[in-house]
Amino acid sequence: MRHARLKPEYRDTWHHCYNRAAGTSKDRPMDEADREAFVRILHRVCRLYTVEVVAYQVLSNHFHLLLHAPMEVPSEEETCRRFARYHRGKRCLLPGSPAVERWRHRLRDVSWFMRHAQHLYTCWYNRTRAIPRRGSLWAGRFKNTVLEDGEALRACWLYIECNPLRAKMVDDPADYRFGSCGVWAQRGRHPFESAVRTRLLPALPASSRGMSLSGLRAILREEVGRLTTEARDRKPASGAAPAPVAFSLGAGRRMRYWVDGLVIGSEIFVRDVMGRVRPVEAVARHRMARSADGPICCWRRLHVAVH
């Protein structure tokens, strides 16, 4: 059943957004040129919306984005300026018009941001095939998980940035050029540095607030080193199916909670967010998944997690 998307508008909100291409898990429709185009389109869409990207990974059949959606609706002046800049002056909005009012609310909406980026990329992808294709590229609606500031945000950021390492595409995420971590390492500057400085750094756990970008990078390098050591020490898997993995804040394993969970954060945060869209009694009775390595909860309980 299709449910309304969870988008708290009463506060600034963090979203982990994910989608994958249609087909089987073995299909790899996006080559290097395709992934470069996705990143290029992502930067273009960011010029229009006030939704900000702080981390991304684009792989051969799916992508991960860490987005900040502001509570504040942009002014008419900013909306007109962003719209004209995005269209390079070829299209403009008239101040005071109904169109401006619609776009003011769209610019801070994560659904419109994702819809726009995915639509532009699908059009580009279909148009550039050897045999032009038609129809949707994506397997379905994008998924979004609402994250609380602090430990949940930090853990999800690490989970996203370490995705190429976890997928065994590279030995170090810094070597993967289709993700924010790789671009940061290879060019010496984060592709969304302004958003990282003004949004991500102040929202990290209290112990990490006030740190510099170099300190943030050191946290990532430490996590990569830990995961590399774990992978080296882990015994080769036997022919048996992997056992279910409990909800964890670690980035070493693929964890469905980060993709399929509706809300992740402290119990108070999760119940507050869900209590605004679900009956209060049902929210109070709901049993959540709890992290084995921290006081973090996930609204959706999943019984199978893939290694």
N, C-alpha and C positions, 0 to 999 in steps of 0.2 A: 504494500500500500504506500502511495506517495504521501509523505508528510511535509508540512511547511518547514522550510529551512530555519535552523536555529541561528538567529542573528540579533543578539542583545543590542538594542539601540540606546539604552539608558546609560551606557558607559563606553569608554574606549575598549575595543575587543581585539583579542588575538585569535587568529584562525590558522589551523593547519589544513591546507586545501590539497586535495589529491584527485587525480583521475588517470585512467589508463585507456589505451586505444582498444578498439573493438577487436575481437578475435580470441584465439586461445592464448594461454600463458607462454606458448612457444613462439608466437608471432612477434617479430621485431621490425615494425614498419618504419621506424625513425632512424635514419642513418646520421652521420655527423653533420651533413649540410642541413638536414631537417631540424636537428637539435639547435644548431646555430640560428636558424630562422625563428624557432620558438623563443629563444632568449632575446633576439632582436625585437620581436613583436611584444614581448613582455615589457621591455624598456619603453617602447612606444606608448603602450597603454598606460604606463605609469605617469606619463606626462599629462594625461587627461584627468585621472582619478586622484582623489586624496587618500585612497587606500594605498598603503605603502608596503613594498616587499623588503624583507630583511634577510631572507635566505631562500634559495631555490636549488633544486636538482632536477635536471631533465635527462631521462634515461631513454633506452631504446623503445619502450612501449608505455611509459608512464612518467608522471612528473609529481614533484612535491613542492609546495610553496608555503612559506611562513609569512602571513600577512597581518598588518595592523590596520584595523578599520576604526576611524575616529568617531566619537560621539557627535562632535560639532559639525553642523551643516555649513558648507562654505558660503560665503557672501555672494551676492549677485555679481559683484565686480570680479571676484576670483573665478567664479564659474565661467563668465564670459571670456576672461583672459585665458583660462585653460582650454576652453573649447576652441577659441581662435588659434591658439598655438598648436593644438593637436591637428587641426585642419589646415595649418600653414596659411592662415588668412583667407582661405578660399570659402570658408563657411563661418558665419558669425551668429551669435544670439543677440536679440534685442533686449536691452534691460527693461524689466517690468513685464515681459511677455510670459504667457503660460509655459512656453518651452524652457525658459530660464528656471522657473520654479521646479519643473520636472527634473531638469538636469542637476539642480542644486542637491536634491536628495539622492539622485543616482550616483553622484561622484563619490559619496562616502559608503556606498552599498557594495558589499563583497560579492553579492550575486551578479550585479551588473558588471563589476570588474571582471569576474571569471567568465561570464557570458561573452563579454566583448573580446577578451583575449583568446578564448577557445574558438569563437566564431572566425576571427581574423586568421588564426592559424589554420583552421580547417579549410577555409577558402584558398589560402596560399597553398596548402598541401595538395588539395584536389586539382588545382590549376597547374601545378608543376610536375605532375606525374608524366611518364612517357606516354601513357594512355590516360588522358584526363578522366578523373573519377568524379562521382557525384555522391551525395549523402554525407551522413555524419561520420566523423573519424573516431569519436569517443564511444566507449562502451555504455555510457549512461550519464546521469547527472554527476557532477563533481561532488566529492564528499568534503565536508568541513567539520573539524573538531574544534570547539571553543576551548581556549586555554586560559588558565589563570596566570597572572603575573607571578614571578618568583620561580620556584623549583620546577613546576610543570612546564613553564615556558623554556627554561634553560634545558631541561631534559629533551623536549621536543626539538629544540634548535640543534642539539647535538645529534639527535636521531636522524634529522633531515640531512645534515652536513656529512654524516658518515655513511650515507646510503650507498655510494659507489664502492666503498670498502666492504660493506656488508654484502653487497651483490657480487663481490670478487671480480669487479671490473678493473680495479687498480689496487695496488698495494698501499696507496696513500691517497686520500681525497684531494690533496693538493695537486695531484697529477691529472685530475679529471677536469677538463676545461669547460664542461657544460654545467657547472655548478658554481655557486657563489664562493665556496671555499677554494676551489681551484683557481678561479679568476683572481681572487684575493692574493693567493700565494704567487701566482705567475706574473701578475702585473704590479704587485706591491700596494694595491689599493682595492678596497672592497667595492664591488660594482654598485652597491646601494649604501655607501658610507654614511651619508647624511641621515638616513633612516636608522641605521645601526646606532649612530651616536645619540640621536634624539629620542628614539623609541625603545630599542632593545636594551641598551646599557642601563637606563634608569629603571627598567622593569625586571631586571635580574634579581636573584635573591639578595637580601640585605648584605650578606658577606661579600658580594661581588659588585655592589653599586659603587660608583665613583672610579672604577677602574678604566684604564685606557683601552684603545683598540688593540694595542700590543698585548695587554693582559688578557683580553678576550681571546685573542689568537692563541695565547699560551694554554688557555683552558682547552681549546680544541685540539692542540697538539698533544696535550696530556691524555685526552680521551682516545685519540688515534693510537698513541703508544700503548695504552692499556688494552685496546681491542686487538692490536697486532699481537701482543703477548698472549692474550687469551686464545686467539686463533691458532697460534703456534703450539700452545700447550694442550689444546683440546684434542682428544682422541679421535681418530678417523671414525666416521659414522658407519655403523654396521648396516646390513640390509634391512633391518627392522625400521618401521616408521618412527619418526621422532616423537618423543613424548610431548604432551601439551606443556607450554611454557606459561608460568604465571605472569600476571601484569608486573612489569618491572620498568624502572626509569633508565635502565642501561640501554646503550645504543648498539650492543653487539649482536642482537638477533632481530629478525623481522618480527614486529609486534603489532598485531591487528588492532590493538586498543588505540594506537596513535592514528589509525585510519578510520576505523569503524566506531570508535567511541564518540558520543555526542559532546560530552563536556569532561575535561580533565582538570583537576585542581584539588584544593582542600575540600573536605566534606561540606563545610559551610558555603563555600563558593558554588559547588556543584548543585546543592539543594536550592540555593537562592536563584541560580539561573533557571533551573528546571521548574521551580515553583512559580515562575512568572508565565509559564506556557502550559503547565500541567496542573490538574487538581492538587491542592495542597496536601490532602489526605493521602493521595497516591504517592506523592513525592516523599512524604514522611515514612511510608512503609517500604519504599523501594530499597532493595539490597544492591549495593554498588560493589564493583571490583576494587580491591585495595592493593596498592603497590606493596610488594614484599620488602622494598628497601627505602621506604619513606612514607610520610603521612599524606600521600596523594591518592585520590580516588578517581575512578572512571565511572560515569553513569551507566554505560552499557556493559553488562557482564558477558564475556565471551569465553566459551569453554575450550576452544581450539585456537592455538597460536602456532604459526609456522616458523621453523628455525630459519 
